[in-house]
Amino acid sequence: MNSTKGMREMATSGWRFEGNEGVFRLEQPELSSYLYFPLVNEAGMMSSVSPNLHGQATTGHNSFLLEPISVESLHNSKAARNFWIYVDGYGAWSVTGNSARQNAALFSEEKENTSLEAGFLWHKITRESNRLNLRAEITSFVPVTDDKIELMKVRLTNTGDQELAITPTAAIPLYARSADDLRDHRHVTSLLHRIYTSAYGVEVQPALSFDERGHRVNKTAYGVFGATQDGTPPIGFFPVTEDFIGEGGALDWPQAVVDHRQPDVEAGAEIEGYEAVGALRFATTQLAPGESVAYVVAMMIADDRIDTKRMAAAYLSEARFDELLEENEAYWLGKLDTLAFHSGDKQHDLWLKWVTLQPILRRLYGNSFLPYHDYGRGGRGWRDLWQDCLALLVMEPDEVGHLLYNNYAGVRIDGSNATIIGAKPGEFIADRNNIPRVWMDHGAWPLLTTLLYIHQSGDLGFLLKPQTYFRDIFTKRCKERDLSWTPEQGNKLLTQDGRTYEGSILEHILLQNIVPFFNVGENGNMKLEGADWNDGLDMAPECGESVAFTAFYASNLRELSELLPRLAQAPGGTDTIEIAEEIAVLLDSLDTPVNYDSISAKQKLLERYFDSVVPAVSGRKRKFSLQQVAEDLRRKADWAFEHLRKQEWIRSAEGFEWFNGYYNNDAVRVEGDHPNGVRMTLTGQVFTIMGGIATEEQVGKITAAVDHYLKDERIGYRLNSRFGEIQQNLGRAFGFAFGHKENGAMFSHMTVMYANALYKRGFVQAGKQVLDSVYHLSADFERSRMYPGIPEYINERGRGMYTYLTGSASWLLLTLLTEVYGVKGDYGDLRLEPKLTAEQFDAAGEASVITSFAGRQLQIVYRNLQRAEYGDYRIGQVALNGVTLDSSSREGGCLIPRHVIEALPKGAVHRIEITLTA
């Protein structure tokens, strides 16, 4: 490139896939801001790396090796991974581009050529200096070993015709403490540093930890180590930051490199009380024309002092690096190959491989430890857990049943739940900042995920398993505190005689869905409480109502009424259920029916229930017929359906119709005509469509209203229309600028759920239009400026925000698998019901998906040789591994019994071929 203009044009040309494994390439990646890439392993190392090797490396909130950062730090902070070369006759040059000289030339004709290649999960930057005739390749990854370690290999190649004398220095600042110390106590905590040098590098083990846990003796150690390609160690070190950068110097122009100083510390030194840097000096080498040399650098966090000899033998050579890199790529591809889509659009299929990675990243990172997630202190929220499991049930099914079971222990007896899931199974926290509140939607999600599990596995018996309840000081959905409770009593609900109380998983589910039915506001909908799915609607705790989630809970009650009679078919099945006698009062129609039109009657019944379970339950249970309980639930669902259809269906002056989604803290309807313009939310439409509240005619009218008021060609389907003013009686979201985050952005999660709802109701073309919009917005690099994947949201400028860690990835994969490709469980059997459009088939007329079902890998291939459109084709012949099956047709689909799948041998991919006929 000869001009800055040309380089900028290349920077906006976007990434492109190379090959068939999802590897992508991007030219001049540093000319796009806010880019970062995740590097992680199951051992707990969580890293991120930007095009200039900025980012962070940590194992948790209190153990950062690199400085904790937000996305702004990616381009503003100088504390990044670096690797310097001192070249005789030229001076200092950074292979990562992190030098004052190179940054000054970033937008000039002297800018160096760079390119990025990345795959699962490795990151490679190539930088070429025409002035030096030197090419540097920096490859980074976190190996799939039991160590918390990140590896980096730097390969230098002389591209000129003259010999080069080069002196390399790795330079990685060692923050080595809690994120809490980034501002408060930054200097004081450096006084705790104990710095050690060994043959291969620099290690820091602070004497104490100053963080939220108190002043404790610290064991955690952090280190930067390196060697040449054959394992030769460095010749010396600059372990103290102020010595390395020099007086008046900086990390992007350190005096130790610029002045070509000799290292002032050798192996075996111990230094106390200073900021540390893993600055490792390697011996000068003569690089002949065309010759290459490589260096390996390791960044490690350990529970105690690091065994450097073991570490060096395991990691510090080029041969070992390459071997581990190959293992790493095979590991991640193996995980992702459990779900793979094939359609007529190869680019889209490869993009989906990166979406498939995202639910796994959420499991490993939680909501934290990547640059956009600078609000996170670790862990996941309650809602996140259940939604992430939607995809994990398909991709990592073996452990999900245990995960679901363990987390039902987070339900409180008042129907609320702990909001933070700890690192261990069954570990829960009311709220990280001890400011507890109830998200009213939390109780709705577990049933949805559990139903998917039951349909995938056929394990109806799961509902009958006993489980404990979460207990802390908060009662009556966090409205009151029980001062008689102490932490010493533990976090499990007790009976009046001190025993741990257990109820079936079904009892937990009933409680979560029935309590909200009675917890209503003055308009008859369920109270909004602390917020619902939209965390930004958090300022209407007294009188706010969520119509949207009233619809979700209503559909859950109907689902439960249909599920209960099937329990008789479970192993050891029964036609009765035992429920805590206190909970039985909520099944009011079985004893003393409540007038559901009476808001006060509902509220009084709920208050009576709350009083009965504080401070403990009796432990006595009542037995009910499953059919009777199902009828009670059906009565509740029917009332809610009718109420929503009658009261919440609204019409604008322009003639568009849709469902109102909310009431504010003044008990006033939020949506509809307003002097500032029509107000509408997407959330209010999603769950009324998905749950069947909206009639078929109403769905058509809703899509027209959404297209008119919320669809924006620039950024897709907005979460809400412009309300035009701060809503202090509804939520903080409206303090955000319009078009950002929860105030009118394209919020991927709700947009994908909107598509899912449309597919479920048979509005396939409308649903596909929504999914296509999400894909094109995300993959349009010139605007989204993000790597392949789906972001949390698209902002007003079209930039993808909060990349990688978003629950929308799970919903997108679930929608594609179960609705678009129509592969779903049916109480353990396999139902195939495709909703593919004609353009989604490839040139041979085929579309397929590889997925796991009943412990077997299946490749499900649909053959549409007539190129018929959805609605015009039906399932004809079905063949399994070439043998025609006598499968039962059902409403445009077919059913393959589970025993047929389980009879297949494990370890192979079995082909189910479905011929579609017009």
N, C-alpha and C positions, 0 to 999 in steps of 0.2 A: 504494500500500500504506500503510495507516494503522497497522499494528502490526508489531512484530518477528516475532511468531508467523506472521503472514501471509507475510512475506518468506521466512522459513525454509521454510514449506510450499512456496512457489514454487520455492525453491532445490532442493528434492528432487523436484520434478515432472518433472525431466529435460529433456534436449534434445529437439527435434522437428525433423524435416526439413521444408524449405520448397521446393516445386518438385520438379524431376526430376533435378537435377544434384548432389545430395548436400549442398547448403547446409543447415546446421542452425542452430538458434537456442536459446539457453539464457538464462532469466531469472535475475537476481541471481547471476551465476557466481562472484563473489568469496566467496559464502557456502559454497562447497565448496573444501576444501583440496586442494593438490597438483595442481591442473589446470595444464596447459601445452600449447602448440600449436607444431608445428614450422614454421619458415620457412627455406627452403633453395634454393640453385640449383646448377647444374652447375659454376659457376666456383669453388665452394668456400666460399661463405658459409654458415655453419651457425648459425642462430639458434633461439631458443625464446622464446615470449611467454606470459605468464600473464594472467588477467583484469585484473590491475592493472598490466600491462605489465612485470612482473618477467621474469627469464629471463637468457639469455646470448647473446652474439654472438661467434663465433670462426671462424677458418679452420684451427685445429689446436691441439694441446696447448700450443704455445709462442707462441700469438698470439691472446689474448683481448682483445677490445675492451671488453666488459662483464665484470665480475668473475665468475670461475668459481664455479658454485654446485651444490648438490645440492637435492633437493626441499624440505628443511627451510628453505633460504634463501628460498624463494618467499614464505614468510610471516614470516620472522624478519629478513631483511636489508632495510635501507633503500636499498641501492644499486641502484635500478631506473631504467628509463626514466621520465622525468617531464616534464610540461608544465604550468607554473603560469600562473594568471591572477590578477592583482591587480585587484580591482574597487573602485572608489571607493565608500566607505561601508560596505564589507564586509571587505575585506582579501584574504588569500591563499586561493586555491582551486586544488586539483589536479584536472586533467581526468582523471587516471588513478586518483584516489582515494587517492593516496599522500601524504596530509598527516596530521600528528598529530591535527588537529581531526576529519578525516573518519574516521580509524581509531577514534578514541574514540567516534564515533557509530555504528559499524558494527552494533552489536546494540541500537540504540535506535530510537525512532520517528523520529529525525532522519535515519536512513539514506537515502541517495539511491537512486533507481530506476536500475538498470543492466540492460543486456541484451548478450548476445554473439551475433554472427553470424559464421560461419566457412565458408569454402569452400576450393577447391583453388587455390592455397595462400595464402589471405589471411585476415586476422583483424580483426574490427571490434568495438569496444566503444562502446556508447552510454550516456552518463551524463547524468541530468537532475537539476538542483538546483532545487527548488521555492522555496528561499529566495532564490536569485539570479535565478530565471527564466531559466536558461541551460541549453542542451543542448550537450553535447560529443560528437562522433563521432570516434573514433580508429581509423584504418585502417592496418594494418601488412602488409607483404609484402616478400619478397626478389625483385627483378626477375630475369627470365631473360636477363640480359646477361652480358658477360664480366667485369663488375666484381664484387668482393666487397663488396656494399653492401646495407643494409637501409633501407627507406623507411617513413616514418610520416607520415600526413596527419592534422592536427587541424582539424576543422570546428566552429566555434562559432556557435550560433544564439540570438538573443535571443527567448525565448518569452513575454516579458512585454509590458506596455504602456508601459514607461518606457525611455528611452534609457539604455544602459550604457556607462560609460567603462572599458575594459579594457586592461591592460598585460600582454602575454604574455612568458613566459620559458621556453624549452626548457632542460631540465636533465638531462643524461645523463652519469653518471660514466664517466671514461675510465680503465679499469684498465691497458690497453696493455702487457701483458707475458705471460710464461709462467704457466701454472697452478702451476708449481713454486714461484713466488714469493708465493703467497697468504698463507702464514704465515712460512716461512723467508725472510728478506731482504725482507720487504714494504716496510719503510722504506728500506732501502739501495737497493733498485731504484727507488724514487721519485726518488732523487738522480740517477738516470740520465736522467730525463725532460727532454726538450727540448720546450717548449710553444710553438707558433706560432699567432698569430691572423691570419686573412685576412678579406677582405670578408664571407665567408659563414659563418665558424665557427672552431672550435678544432681544432688538429691536434697530435698528440703523436708524436714519433719518438725513442724512447730511444736514448741514445748507444751503449750496449752491451746485450747480452742475457746475463743470468745464468740459465742453465738447464742441463739435462742435457748440452747440447752444449759447455759451457764458456763462458768469457768472450770473446764475439765482438763485433766491430763490428756494430751492428744497422742494418738498412735498413728494416725494416717500419715503416709509419706507420699511425696510427689517427686518425680524425677524426669530429667531429660538426658538421654544417653545416645551415643552414636558410634559408628565405626565405618571404615571404608568397606568397599565391596567384598574384600576378602576377610573382613573381621578385625582389621588393625584398628586399635583404639586411637582416640585423639592424642595430640601431643601436649595439651594443656587447656586451661579453662580461665574464663572471666566470670566468676559466679556471682559477683555483687553488681547490681544494676548500675549504681552510680560510678563504679570504676569502669564498667564496660562502655557506657555512653560518654563518660568524661564530663568535666565541668562545662556547662553550656551546651552539651550534646543532647542527642535524643535517639530513640530507638530506630528512627529512620535515617540517622546519620551518626552512628556510634564512633566515637574517637578510636576505640580499640581496633576497628576495622579500617576506618578512613586513614589513620596514621600508621597502619600496618604494624601495630605494636606486638611485641612478643607476649604470649600469655604469662600472667603474673601468678598463677596458682597451678600447682601440680596435683596429681592424685594423692589422697590421704589427708587433705586439709579439712579443718573444721572451723567454721566462721559463724558468729552469732549476731543477730540483731539487725539485719539489713534486708531490703528488698532483693530478691534473687532473680537470676536469669540463667537459663541453661545455655550458656555461650561456650561452645566447644570448638577449639581450634584444631584443625587437621594439618598435617604436614604439607608443605608446598610440593606440587607435582608439576612435571613438564608434560604438557598435552600436545602430542604431535598432530599434524593435520589429519582429520578423519578419525582420530582416536577418541575414545570415551572413557570416562571414569564415573563410578557411582558411590554414593554415600547413603547409609541407612540411619535414620534418626527415630528414636522411640520416646514417646511421652507416656508415662505410667503413673497410676495411682494405686497404692497398695494399703492394706490394713495395718501394716507395720513396716519397719525398715526393709528395703528392697534387696533381695539376693541378686546382686549385680552380675555375678558369674553365671548363675542360672539364666537370668534374663538375657545376657549377651549371647549365650550359646543357643538360646531358643529363638532369638529375633535379629541379632545384629550381623547379618551378612546378606549379600544380594541373593545368594542361592536360597536362603531361608525365607527372605522376603517374598521372592517370586513363588515359592512353594505355598506360603500362607495366602498370598493373593489369589492363587488358583483355587485353593480350598474355600476361600471366602466367597468367590464368585459362584462356585458350584453350590455352596450352601444356600445362598439367597435365591438363585435360580430354581433350586429344588423346592424351596418354600413357595415360590410364586407360580411354579408350574402346576400346582394343585388347582389353580383356577386360571384358565386361559381362553380368550374369546377369538374366534375367527369369523370375519365378515368380508364384505366387499371393499372395505376401507382398511388397508394394512396399517396406515399411519394411526388411525383411531385404535386399532387393536394393540399396537405397541404402546400408545399413550396409556391404555388401560392397564398395562403391566405395571406402570408406575402408580396408578391409582390403587392397584392390588397391594402394593407395598404399604400404603398409608395406614390401614388399620393395624398392621404389625408395628409400625412406628409409634402409633398411639399407645399400644400396649407397652412398648419399651420406654418411651419418653414421657408418657402421661400427657399432660397439657403444657409441659414445661421444657426448659433446657434447649430450646432452639431460639434464635434471635428475635423472631416476631412474638414469642411467647414470654416476654420479659415480665409478665405479671405472675408467672407460675413459680410456685415454691415446691413443686413435686406433687405426685399423686394425681388421681383422676377424680372427677366428680361422679355422683351417683348416676346421673343421666348418661354420662359418657360410657360408663361401664357397660350398661345394657345395650346401647346402640353399637358400640364397637364389637360386641359379641355377635351381632348380626352377620358380619363378614367372617369373623373368626370361626363361627359355626360351620362355615363352608370350607375355610382355609386351614384351620387348626382345630378340627372337631374333637380330637381325643380328650382334651382337657376342659372343654367349655362346659360340659355338664357339671363337673366339680366346681368350676368357677361360679356358675349360676347358683348352685346349691349353697356355697359358702356365703354368697353375698345376700341371700335372703335373710341372713342373720343381721343385716343392717336395718331391717324394718322395725319401727317402734310399734307398740301396741295401740297407739293413737292413729296409725295409718301413715305417719310421716316416716322419715328415715334419716340416718346419718348422711351427711352431704359429702364427706371426703372418705375415700377408700384408702386404707393404709397399704403398706408394702406386702404385708403377710395376709394370707386368707383369714377372713373373719376379723380383720383389724379395721375399726371404724372410728371416725372423729365427727363430732357434731358440726363443728365448723372450725377452720384453721385459725381464724382470728377471734374465736370465742364470741362471735356475734351471730348467734344461730338464727336462721329463718327457714321458712318452709317454701320450697318451690312446689307449687300445687300440681305441676305436671309429673313430678317424680314417680308417683304411684302408678302412672299409666304405662310406663315403658316396660317394666318387668314381664307383664303378661305377653306383650308382643314378642319379646325375645324368647320367652319360655314356650310359646306356641310354635315358633319356628323350630326350636329344639325338639319338641314333641313330634312335629310333623316330619322332621329329618330323621329322627331316631325311632319313633314309635314308642318311646318310653313314657307311657301314661302313668306308670308307677312312680315316676319322679314327683308327681303332685302329692303323693301320699307319704312322702318321706318327712319325718319330724325335723324341725329346726327351731333354734332359739330365736328370741327377739332382742333387739338392741335396747339398752337402757342407759340413760344418763339423767342429769338433773332436770332436763326440760320435759314438760308435759303439755297436754292439750295443744298439740301442734305448735310447740315452742311459745305459746302464749303465757305460760306460767312456769315457775320453777318449784320443784319439790325439794324443799330444804332439808327434809329428812333423809334424802339420799346422799351418800358419800362415795367418793371414788373407790374406797376400800371394798365396797359391795360388788365391784366389778361392773362390766358393761352388759350384763345379761339380765333380762326380766326375771324376777323371782315371784314365787307364789307367796301367799300370806304366811305359810309355815317355813319359808326360807329355801324352798327347793327351786332349782332352775326350771322355768316353764318352757315347754316345747309344744308347738302346734305344727300341723302339717304345712307343707309348702302351699297347698291349696288354701288353707286358712289365711296364710299371709297374703295371698293374692286377693282373696275375697275382701279382707280388711282394707287393703290399699285402694280398692275400687268402690267399695260401698261407703266408706267414710266420706269421700268427697261428694257423693250423691246427696248427703244430708247437710254438707257444709256449704250452704248457699247464701247468696246475697239477696238484696231486696228485689232484684229482677228475676230471681228464680234460677240463676245459673251458678255454677260452682265458683267459690271465692278465688280471686287471683292470689291472695296471701302475699308472700314475699316476691313472687314473680312466677311466670310459667316458663315454657321453653325459651322465650325471649327474656334473657336476664335483664335487659334494659327496661322492662316494664315493672319497675321495682318501687313505685311510689304510690301504690293504691292498696295498701294492706287492709284497710278497714272496709271500704265499700266497693273496691274493684272486683270485677268478675271476668273470668276467661270463658267466653262462649266457645272459643276454638277447642279448648280442652274439655269442656263439658261434652262436646261431640265425641272426643276421643274416649272419655270414660264411658259414655253411653254405648258406644260400639263395643267397648270391652265387656260391659255387662251383658250385651247380647251374645258376644263370643263365648263368655263363660256359661251362659244358659244353654248353649249348644254343646259345650265341651263336657259338662258334668255328667250327663247320662252315659257318655262313653267310658266313664271310669269302671263301669261294670265289666268292661272287656279287658281291663288291665290285668297283668299277672297278679293273682291273689285279689282280684277285683271285688268290688263291693257296690251295693246300691244305696249305701248309707254313708254319712260323713259325721265325724265328731268335731264339734266346734266349742271353743271356750264359752262357758255359759254367759259371760259378759258380752261377748260378740254376738251371741244369738239374738239380742234385742234389736240388732240392726237388720235382721231378717224379719221386719215388722209384720209383713203380711201373713206370717205363720203363727203369729200370736195376736197382736193388736195392731191392725193396719193403720197407717198414718195417711192422712190426706196430703198427697204430694203437691197439691196446689197451695197448701198452707206453708208458707216459708217459716213461720214461727214454730209450727208443729215439728218440722224437720230439725230446726235448730235446737229445740228443747230435747228431742230424742237424742241428738248427738251429745249435748251437754250431759245428759244423764249417763250416757255411755262413758264419756271421759271421766266423770266422777267415780265410776265403778271400777276403774282400772288404776287408780292412784291411791296409795303408793304401790299396790301389788294386785295381782289377780288371785282368785280363789284357787285356781288349779282344777276346778271341776269343769266337766264338759257335758254338752248335750248332743244327743244323736238325732240326726235329721235324715230324711229320705233325700237322696240326690235329686229326685224328680221335683220334690217340694221346693228345695233351694233353687233349682233351675227356674221354676215358675216365679219365685219371688224376684229373681234377677231379671227375668223377662218383663215382669210388671214394671220394674224400675226403668229398664231400657226403653220400653214402649212409651212411658210417660215422657222421658227425656227427648226421644225422637220427635214426638208430637209437639212438645213445648218449643223445641228449636225451630221446627218447620213453621209453626204458627207465629211465634213472636220475633224471631231473629232474621227472617227473610226480609230484605229491604230493597228499596227501589230509589234510584237517583232521579233528579229532575230531567236528566237526559234520557231516561228510559232504561238504564242498565240495572240489572238485579244481581244480588249476591247475598251472602250471609254476613251479618255483623259479627265481629270477632271479640269485642271487648266492651266493658263498662269501666269508666274511670272512678277515681276515689270520691267523686260526687254522685256516684251511681247513675251517671249519664252515659247514654250510648255513645260510643266513640266514632263509629263509621257512618257514612252517608253524606248527604249534602251539608256544606258548611260555608260560612262567608269567606273563608280563606281558600276554598276549593274543596272538591270531593275528597273524603278521607276513606281509605280502603287498606286492608291488610291482606297479605297472601296467606298468613297462618289461618285466618278465619275460614278460608276456602279449602285448605288442604284436608283438614280432619273431617269436615262435613262431607266432602267427596269420598275420602278414603273409608270412612266409617259407614257409608251408606245412608247418611241422613239426607243428603241431597238426592232428589229424584233424578232420573235420567234427563228429564227436561230441564231441571235446575242446573245440572252439570253443564249443559250446553250454554245456558245463560251466564253461568259463572265464568266460563272460559272467555266469553265475549267481553265481560266486564274486566277481567284480568288483562286481556290484550289491550283494552282501551285505557285503563287507568294505571297499570303497573308495568306493562311491557315497554322497554326502551331499547331500541336497536343498538344503542351504544354500549349498554352495560347489562342487558338482559332483563329478567323478571325481577323487579324491585320487591323488597320485603314489605314496603308500604309506600303509599303516595305521600306527597309533601304535605305535612300537617301545618307548616307555616309558623309555628311558635313553640316555645318550650312548654312541655306538658308536665308541670309539677304535680298534677293530680293523677298522673299515669306512670311516668318513668323517665329515668335519666337518658334513655336512648334518644330522646328528642332534643337533648342538649348537644348531641353530636351533630356535626355538619350534615346536611341532607346528602344522601348518596354514599354515606360512610357507615360501616359496621351495621348495627341494628336499626339505623334510621335511613331506610330507603336504599341501601346497597343491594346488589344481587347477592343475597346470602345463600350460598350453595346448598346448605343443608335443607332449608325449606323449599328451595326451588326444585331440588331433586325429589323431595317428598311429594311435591305437587305433581311432578311427572309420574311418580309411583302411583299416586291416587288416580290419575287419569288412565293409566294402563289398567289398573284394577277394575275400573268401571267400563273398560272397553273403548275408551277414547284414545285409540292407539296413535293416530296421526298427530293429535294435539300433544300427547305425551312425548312422542319422538321429537317434535319441534322443540319442546322444552329441553330435553337431553342434548339435542344437537347444539342448542344455544350455549349450554354450559361448556360443552367441549370446545366449540369454536372460540368462545371468549377466553378460555384457559390456555388454548394452544396458539393463540395469536400473540406471538412474542413481542411484536412491535408495540403492542398496547399492554399486555399483561405482565411482561418482563419477569416471567417466572419459568422455572424448569418444568418438565412434564409432570403433570399431576393436577389435582383439583384443589383450589384454595378455599379457605373459609369463606371469603367473600371477594367480590370484584368492586373496587371503589369507583367514585364518580369519574375518574380519569381512565378507567378500564384496567388499572393495575391489579394483579392478583395479590391478595393480602393474606397473611398468616398461612403460609404454605406448609404442606405436609401434615400437620396435626389438626385434622378436622373430621368430625363424624360424618360429614357428607360423603366421604369415600366409601364408608360401609353401606350407606343407603344407595349410592350409585351402583355398586357391585351387586347388592341384593336386588335392585330393580332390574338390572340387566339379566341376571341369572334367572330369577323367578318369574319376571313378567315378560321381558323382551324375548328371552330364549325359552321361557316357560318351563324351566326345570325346577320342580318343587316337590317337597315331601307331602304326603297325604296320610297322616297318622302312621308313618313308617313305610308306606308304599311310595313308589316313584310316579309322579304325574308329569306328563309332558304336554304342554299347552302353549305352543309358540305364538308370539304376537309380532313376528318379524315382518317388516315391510319389504316390498320387492327389491328395493335398492340395497338392502342389507345383505343380500346374497352375492357371492363372488361370481366371477366370469363363468364358472362351471355350474352355477346355480346352487351352490352349497353355502351353508352357514353352520358353524359348529361351536361347541364349548366343551372344554375339559373341566371336569369337576369331580369332587369326591361324594359318594353316597353309599351308605351302608358299609363303610370301610373299604370300598373299592373305587379305583379310579375309572371314570367313565368318559369316553369321548362321544358326545351326543351330536349326531350329524343330521341336519335337515336338508333334504334334497328337493329343490323347487325348480324342476327342469322346465316347467311351463311359465316360469316367472310370474306366477299369479300374485296378486296383491293380497295383503291381509284382509280377511273377510270373504275372499273368493276361494281360498284353499281350505282343505280339511286333511286330516291325517289318514293316509292310506296304509301302505304296508309298513310294518315295524320289524326290524331284524336285529338280533343280538349276535355279534361276532359271525355274521353271515347266515344265521339260522332264523327263519321267520318266526315271530312270536304271535301267539293268539292273545293279543292284549285287548282289554276292554276299552271301547271308545266312550268318551264322556265329554259332552259339550265342547266339541272342537278339539279335544285332547285325547290322550289315552293313559291308561293306568297299568304299570308293570308291578306285580306283587313283589314285596321285599324279598321273599324267599328265593325268587329267581335271581336277584342281584347277589344275595348272600351265598348262593351256590357257586359263584364264579371264584376262581383262584385269586388270591391276593398277589400283589407285586407286579401286575400287568395292567395296561390300559385297555379296557374293553370298549368295543365300538358298538353303539346303538345307532342304527341308521333308520331314519324316518322319511318315507317318501310322501311328499305333499301332493295332493291331487286337486285340480280345480273343479 
